[in-house]
Amino acid sequence: MEISNLSDSDLLGRTKALVREESKMTQNVLEYLRVIELRRLYAKRGYSSLFEFCMKELGYSESSAQRRISAMRIIKNIPEAKVKLQSGEVNLSTLSQLQSFIRKEEASKSRRLNTEQKLELLSVIENKSQRECQKEFVKLSPEVAKQKENLRPVSEKLSELRVVTSNELVKKLEELRNLLSHKNKTNTLAELLEIIFDLALDKLVPKGTSAAEVKLKQGGERELSQPIIHNQVQGQHQGQHQDQYQDQYQDQYHDQYQYQDQGQDQGQDQGQDQYQYQDQSQDQHQGQSQKSPLVQKPSRYISVRLKREVYQRDEGKCQYTDPLTKRKCESRHKLQYEHIIPVALNGEATLKNLTLYCAVHNQLAAVNIFGAKKMNKHILGPGQAK
Ligand SMILES: [Zn+2]
């Protein structure tokens, strides 16, 4: 029967049945996403995160992908959330809000909340709207709940970036503005950020590979020792910043390795492989062991020159390619110099044996070589491997 010909009560009854069906389907999708994440299937298919996979492979919008991944993660951590989702006491949006609050709360306290604390928070959001949930979170932890980051395009060439930051950072920005004030007109915040980003990129990107330096080699005038302000390559750089921001954004919903990553980020050299199968003591005494005639394994050391060659050849992008679909990752996030044949298996630091991989594909490569069980133990820590 045509929908328009249904009686009022039939119309309502059937709509409610469809909504129940829709909700059931969504819960099924969450289950499937959990297994996809567990198998790192998104990485195998050439995506640098589950978030990117959900948008580009499954066709979800940014917010729909985020809600589903957040809900899936929280159900993984506290199975009681699934029961409440089924009963309708919470929904995807409020679960996603809760996950975001937990993540920020844990980051601000530098420790994980225990199951009891999470269950308590779950009970706080029961039968509440998003607005009511936000109010509850503000009551519990005003500083954390008000943290909000936002990046949205406002035109083809411009984006709006909104962040909540500490007053110390504001002071630093003012200090920088004062330092630069004798040279230029008063710099806007956006100009200050661009200077900071350029300086950071100049320091972090291997020398001789940044777009401005390439331009310099092609007849530019600026001295290399001067800070590089990429006015000439603004469009290109803007894209790069957006990529990086986007990746960070994606990371918010990819917290499986968050704590591990935070630890490793501190002082992590771009040239270091993230997962090393030599024991710590061996690494610490690498200098000595290099000289020792007893050591058989090749050195992990990669010269600056070699790094530059690899970086240039791989165009500063992850080179992982899905063997099935031929999709190439091309992420610029957390790039690492990957030994194709690992050092632990006597792979050497040569141009042929090195490639650029993002952190996700570095992990996938290690899983493929060393096995998921060993890698999960390594990534998640003893006792947490699944
Ligand atoms: Zn990648």
Residues whose N, C-alpha, C, O or C-beta is under 5 A from the ligand:
A	BS01	ZN	S48 C318 Y320 C329 S331 C358 H361
